[in-house]
Amino acid sequence: MTDTLSHAPTSSTSARIVTEIPGPRSKAMHERRVKTVSAGVAATFPIYAASAHDAVIEDVDGNRFIDFTGGIGVMTVGHTNDAVVHAVADQASKVTHTLFAVAGYEPYIEVCELLAKHTPGNFAKKSVLVNSGAEAVENAVKIARKHTGRTEVAVLHHGYHGRTNLTSAMNYNMHPYGTGFGPLAGSVHHAPNSSPFHDGLSGAEAAERTITFLEKRVGASQIACLVVEPIQGEGGFIVPAEGYLQALVDWCHANGIVYVSDEVQSGMARTGAYFASEHFGIEPDLVTSAKGIGGGMPIAAVTGRAEIMDASHPGGLGGTFGGNPVSCAAVVAVFSEVDKRGLLNEAKRVEKTLKPALLDLQAKYPVIADVRGMGAMLAIEFMDPSTGKPAPEVAKAVQTHALHAGVLILTAGTFGNVLRFLPPVVITDDQLLEAVAVMDDALASL
């Protein structure tokens, strides 16, 4: 095995392929996997990680990959971030678990204080800590229902919210996340969203369409909450038209509906702001966060207006591992890293470097129909230039070519025709441009 990445200068670390993909050790590990791991767990790439640091993953065969996946948006501060690693080790030596409801501990409180400070809005806020993004969304719905006394839940087309029974029902793509697992939760209503590239509507026009649908289909007086990703993740990094989200917030507040901003993927410095809602000038009633806040440790939260968060009776929220002290210590370290190292500006740097390079690719290859996103949350969409139809086969071909050249990229979009880029914000400009060159080679070879 080669030297571990934690001892390698990441500023000079490039992709390095030394075996076929997958290599012999990855193949052997996969044989062990298929014997004991459920087939329901996907295997996007045929490699197995041995170590990782900042924006590079090394597999068990010694191949190094530039990571444009970031653990699907988790590793914002970089793999094995020193501050996070030290915080986790220190806390693990003190208290690993008590259950906060049994014997509290300071890290849980500190995380809630940080979330109250950094989520949008200058009103009193409270939080509950849970384990995953889907669990956070589900708890946000519970809290909204308790607060309003209403039952109905509104979501948007092309949204994604999780894989639990309720959140699967909230996803636009029921397949594959809910296929064969029904009956799924009811009282969920899917309304048209804003997608400027596809619908050509202004924010006001798109909002009128969304609101009209919900008022006619459901009735505003029946809706407990509207759950919206400010930038849609699995849907293909769809950025809504200007004014769209504010119009939805205004409508919610005029009708006693709780506006929930699902920031599981877009939050925690990913877009160049602590939470993507800030880019649109909105103040959600509730914010769900996960992924990037933990720096690789499992934790999530619902944060919002104190009077809404306090609607639940004692014991109605929580769980055995919700706000685990080790995970909480990681969150505190992540917030500190974002502040000390100026990682909001680093996310903006990623956009400043990567987006023009992607636009250059678009000018070169007509199959790239759109380049969009914010900060270190960018995407390109492929469409057949002769028919205008989605081209998922191109996205898959580029993804496969990139894998064998040492770059990990995820697909996205309702039709699978989007490549989404979620690199750690500490990725270097050289690594960004190296990855773009690999995509250029892939498109040239098609």
Buried (B, 14 or more C-beta within 10 A) or exposed (E): EBEEBBEBEBEEBEBBBEBEBBBEBBBBBBEEBEEEEEEEEEEEBBBBBBBBBBBBBBBBBBBBBBBBBBBBBBBBBBBBBEBBBEBBEEBEEEBEEEBBBEEEBEBBBBBBBBBBEBBBBEEEBBBBBBBBBBBBBBBBBBBBBBBBEBEBBBBBBBBBBBBBBBBBBBBBBBEEBBEEBEEBBEBBBBBBBBBBBBBEBBBBBBBBBBBEBBBEEBEBEBBBBBBBBBBBBBBBBBBBBBBBBBBBBBBBEEBBBBBBBBBBBBBBBBBBBBBBBBBBEBBBBBBBBBBBBBBBBBBBBBBBBEEBBEBBEEEEBBBEBBBBBBBBBBBBBBBBBBBEBEBBBBBBBBBEBBBEBBEEBBEEBEBBBBBBBBBBBBBBBBBBEEEEEBBBEBBBBBBBBBBEBBBBBBBBBBBBBBBBBBBBBBBBBBBBEBBBBBBBEBBEEE
